[in-house]
Amino acid sequence: MELMQVDTFLWTTLGAFLTLCTFSFLYKDNPFYKFAEHAVVGVSAGYFAIILWHTGLQPKLFNQLRDGDWFFLWLNASGAHYIIPAILGIMMWTRFSQKLSWVSRWPIAMYMGIAAGLAVPQEMKARVIEQMYSAMYNTLGWGSFFGTGFYDSTSGLSQIIIFIGTLSALFYFFFSKEHTGFFKGVSRFGLWILMIGFGASFGYTVMGRISLFVQRIQFLGDWTRVVWDDRAGALYMLFWVLTFGIFAVMAIYEIVSFARRKQATS
């Protein structure tokens, strides 16, 4: 069999091992899954710390104060005002002290206030104002309302359905009037529109997770092809039969054990 380079083999095999360790949670919680989970959390934390250093502290703090002097606490630097956020960041570390933990409330409060002040207008514009503008003007193409594009899938009838669906969904959340008669019918149609939207969103989320699962399965298949030559088809099939066979046996065992426990308690 033609083997690959040793370093690539080790890293690829480690990735396959961690993938199988993660899949082992389908059976039940076990030490292999815990090892993979802790490894992912630890590596992610270390990676984030390095990224924060190279994209945050170094360019936005130290590079701004590098023309200053330590003996003057960088007050003679061209960007001396960057000392203020540095001090606020240091104050956050007092959170780990029982006596000085109250000091961390000041930078946290300032950070939350600034973040809210920046995020709320952006969220209102992106999620409310733009959506309202699109629903009232762009979505409903008045030029194709009764024109030749009425039966076009991108204008006309489809835009009318979107417009009516939006209004009906808004009617459902109008509680100042009792939902009776025509108002009840419109609000019920709005409920159906909401359920369709939630279902589509949930389906999209599930398909995203399924795509990640398929990607991992393809990675395992590529790993077996890379480790061994493609001519070793029997060994390739043996690996997959053993892998899925082990998971199938564990799943059946867990189902039988659960049935026995339930029968014993009833």
Sequence and secondary structure as in RCSB ss.txt:
>XXXX:A:sequence
MELMQVDTFLWTTLGAFLTLCTFSFLYKDNPFYKFAEHAVVGVSAGYFAIILWHTGLQPKLFNQLRDGDWFFLWL
NASGAHYIIPAILGIMMWTRFSQKLSWVSRWPIAMYMGIAAGLAVPQEMKARVIEQMYSAMYNTLGWGSFFGTGF
YDSTSGLSQIIIFIGTLSALFYFFFSKEHTGFFKGVSRFGLWILMIGFGASFGYTVMGRISLFVQRIQFLGDWTR
VVWDDRAGALYMLFWVLTFGIFAVMAIYEIVSFARRKQATS
>XXXX:A:secstr
     HHHHHHHHHHHHHHHHHHGGGT   HHHHHHHHHHHHHHHHHHHHHHIIIIIIIIIIHHHTTS GGGTTT
TSTTGGGHHHHHHHHHHGGGG TTTGGGGHHHHHHHHHHHHHHHHHHHHIIIIIHHHHIIIIISS GGGSSSGGG
G TTSTHHHHHHHHHHHHHHHHT  SS   HHHHHHHHHHHHHHHHHHHHHHHHHHHHHHHHHHHHHHHHHHHHH
HHS TT HHHHHHHHHHHHHHHHHHHHHHHHHHHHHHHHH 
